């Protein structure tokens, strides 16, 4: 796939305006590299988020936008509306996306997730594994699958997740994680990445295992704990695929429903 051949929608600034509270623009997230503002998209009459970049290049911003655009039909990323000219990046480009879950991440709500009953936890786990599988089926390595990059909400009493911050996502080939980071503190990173290895589908699955371990903390279901252990195997060759993990969790849920029917 040649990203340069994909035409991305562009939104004129006249169709967007920043929402304010007490006269100040509303910022949902703010880091050294990016900041995310709440805005309104006039043509759709819907609130959206505008992700602005500080030092990212045109190529990097376009790459993240393209990943969101390609994965849009899976339902596992916020709807991508287009690029717009705003912000202070080198290219003056920002990404406009659906405003989902009021910006609430799985990390923000993990204390509540721990209180969910087993069935709801399993449904959430299936979504996480299927989301990862949808990326892998299109040859995308996510590279930073972690709770603060996953939006989380309940829709019609059903847990729904969407992946964000996909700038490190790569197609087919991985990369070596920068040694400048304090890698030991990043528990979602597979052990081979901390030893200079390259990001991969298997490394993503390790990150899935870390999240499942947190979700099922204190769980005594041997099937769930067994899957978590497999996802977090030291040897990446022994880890299941994301698709296999999703199927395994579905089987656990199906068997549980049969026992209670």
C-alpha positions in Angstrom: 0.0 0.0 0.0 1.4 3.4 -1.0 0.0 6.0 1.5 0.9 8.8 -1.0 -1.8 7.5 -3.4 -4.6 7.8 -0.8 -6.6 11.0 -1.0 -7.6 12.2 2.5 -10.5 14.6 3.0 -9.6 18.2 4.0 -11.9 20.4 6.1 -11.8 24.1 5.7 -11.3 26.1 8.9 -14.6 27.9 8.2 -16.5 24.7 9.0 -14.9 24.4 12.5 -15.0 26.4 15.6 -13.4 25.8 18.9 -15.7 25.3 21.9 -15.0 27.4 25.0 -15.8 27.3 28.7 -15.6 30.6 30.6 -14.0 32.1 27.5 -11.2 29.6 27.3 -10.8 26.9 24.7 -11.5 23.4 26.0 -8.4 21.1 25.9 -9.1 17.4 26.5 -5.4 16.3 26.4 -2.2 18.2 26.5 1.3 16.7 26.2 4.6 17.9 25.0 4.1 16.7 21.5 0.3 17.0 20.9 -2.8 18.8 22.3 -6.4 17.9 21.7 -9.1 20.6 21.6 -12.9 20.2 21.6 -14.5 21.8 18.6 -17.8 21.8 16.6 -18.1 20.7 13.0 -20.8 22.9 11.4 -21.8 20.7 8.4 -22.5 17.6 10.6 -23.7 19.7 13.6 -21.5 17.5 15.8 -18.8 18.1 18.3 -15.4 16.8 17.2 -11.8 16.8 18.5 -8.9 18.5 16.8 -5.5 16.9 17.4 -2.7 19.4 17.0 1.0 18.5 16.7 4.0 20.4 17.8 7.1 19.1 16.0 5.6 16.4 13.8 6.4 16.5 10.1 3.9 16.5 7.3 4.7 12.9 6.6 4.2 11.8 10.2 0.8 13.6 10.5 -0.4 12.3 7.2 0.6 8.8 8.2 -1.4 8.9 11.4 -4.4 10.4 9.5 -4.1 7.7 6.8 -4.1 4.8 9.4 -7.3 6.3 10.9 -8.8 6.7 7.5 -8.1 3.1 6.5 -9.3 1.6 9.7 -12.4 3.7 9.9 -14.7 1.0 8.6 -13.8 -1.4 11.5 -15.5 0.7 14.1 -12.5 0.5 16.3 -11.2 4.0 15.7 -13.0 7.3 16.1 -14.5 8.4 12.8 -11.9 10.3 10.8 -13.4 13.5 9.3 -10.3 14.9 7.7 -7.3 17.1 8.0 -7.5 20.8 8.7 -5.0 23.7 8.7 -4.6 24.7 12.4 -2.2 24.4 15.2 1.5 25.2 15.4 3.1 22.1 13.8 5.8 22.4 11.2 3.2 21.5 8.6 0.3 23.5 10.2 -1.9 20.4 9.9 -4.3 18.9 12.5 -6.4 15.8 12.5 -10.2 16.1 13.0 -12.0 13.1 14.5 -15.2 12.0 16.2 -15.6 13.1 19.8 -16.2 9.8 21.6 -16.6 8.9 25.2 -16.0 12.5 26.2 -12.3 11.7 25.8 -12.4 9.1 28.6 -9.8 6.4 28.3 -9.7 2.8 29.6 -6.9 3.9 31.9 -9.2 6.6 33.3 -11.9 4.0 34.1 -9.9 1.0 35.1 -10.9 1.3 38.8 -14.5 0.9 37.6 -13.7 -1.9 35.2 -12.4 -3.9 38.2 -15.9 -3.9 39.6 -17.6 -5.2 36.4 -19.1 -8.7 36.5 -17.2 -11.4 34.6 -19.5 -11.3 31.6 -19.0 -7.6 31.0 -15.2 -8.0 31.4 -15.2 -10.8 28.8 -17.2 -8.7 26.4 -14.7 -5.9 26.8 -11.8 -8.3 26.4 -13.3 -9.6 23.1 -13.5 -6.0 21.8 -9.9 -5.4 22.7 -8.7 -8.6 21.0 -10.9 -8.0 17.9 -9.7 -4.4 17.6 -6.1 -5.6 17.6 -7.0 -8.4 15.1 -8.6 -5.9 12.7 -5.3 -4.0 12.6 -3.2 -7.1 12.1 -5.5 -8.4 9.4 -4.5 -5.3 7.4 -0.8 -5.8 8.3 -0.7 -2.9 10.7 1.5 -3.3 13.8 -0.1 -1.0 16.5 3.2 -0.7 18.6 1.7 1.1 21.6 -1.4 -0.8 22.6 -2.0 0.5 26.1 -4.9 1.7 28.2 -4.4 5.4 27.8 -4.6 5.0 24.0 -8.0 3.3 24.2 -11.2 5.3 24.5 -13.9 3.5 26.5 -17.6 4.0 27.0 -20.9 2.2 27.4 -23.3 2.4 24.5 -26.7 0.9 25.1 -25.3 -0.9 28.2 -22.6 -2.4 26.0 -18.8 -1.7 26.4 -17.3 0.0 23.4 -13.7 0.9 22.7 -11.9 2.9 20.1 -8.1 3.1 19.5 -6.4 6.5 19.4 -2.9 8.0 18.9 -1.9 5.7 16.1 1.2 7.6 15.0 3.5 4.7 15.9 1.4 2.2 13.9 3.5 0.7 11.1 2.6 -1.3 8.0 4.1 -4.9 7.9 7.5 -3.9 9.3 8.3 -2.9 12.9 10.9 -0.6 14.4 13.3 -0.6 17.4 12.0 1.3 20.4 14.1 4.3 21.3 16.5 3.7 24.1 16.0 7.3 25.3 12.8 6.1 26.9 12.7 4.6 30.4 11.7 1.2 28.9 11.5 -0.7 32.2 8.6 1.6 33.3 6.6 0.8 30.2 4.8 -2.4 31.3 2.9 -2.7 28.0 6.2 -3.2 26.1 7.1 -6.8 25.4 10.4 -8.0 26.9 12.1 -8.4 23.5 11.4 -4.7 22.8 13.2 -3.7 26.0 16.2 -5.8 24.7 16.4 -4.0 21.4 14.0 -6.1 19.4 11.6 -4.8 16.7 7.9 -4.2 17.2 5.7 -6.9 15.8 2.3 -8.5 15.9 3.5 -10.7 18.8 4.7 -7.7 20.7 1.2 -6.1 20.3 -0.3 -9.3 21.8 1.9 -9.0 24.8 0.4 -5.5 25.3 -3.0 -7.1 25.0 -2.1 -9.5 27.7 -1.0 -6.7 30.1 -4.4 -5.1 29.7 -6.3 -8.4 30.2 -4.2 -9.0 33.3 -5.4 -5.7 34.7 -9.0 -6.3 33.7 -9.2 -9.8 35.2 -7.2 -8.9 38.3 -8.3 -11.3 41.1 -10.2 -13.5 38.6 -10.0 -17.3 39.3 -11.3 -18.4 35.9 -8.4 -20.7 34.8 -9.3 -20.2 31.1 -8.9 -16.5 31.3 -5.8 -16.6 33.4 -4.3 -19.2 31.1 -4.9 -17.0 28.0 -3.3 -14.0 29.8 -0.2 -16.2 30.6 0.1 -17.2 26.9 -0.2 -13.6 25.7 2.6 -12.6 28.0 5.0 -15.5 27.2 8.6 -14.4 27.3 9.1 -16.1 23.9 7.1 -14.2 21.3 6.8 -17.3 19.2 4.6 -18.9 21.9 2.0 -16.1 22.0 -1.3 -16.6 20.3 -2.4 -14.3 17.5 -4.9 -11.5 18.4 -7.5 -13.5 16.4 -6.9 -16.6 18.4 -7.1 -14.6 21.6 -10.5 -13.2 20.6 -11.8 -16.7 19.7 -10.5 -18.0 23.1 -12.4 -15.3 25.0 -15.5 -15.9 23.0 -15.4 -19.6 23.9 -15.1 -18.6 27.6 -18.1 -16.3 27.4 -20.1 -18.9 25.4 -19.4 -21.6 27.9 -20.3 -19.3 30.8 -23.6 -18.4 29.2 -24.4 -22.1 28.6 -23.7 -22.9 32.3 -26.1 -20.1 33.3 -28.9 -20.8 30.8 
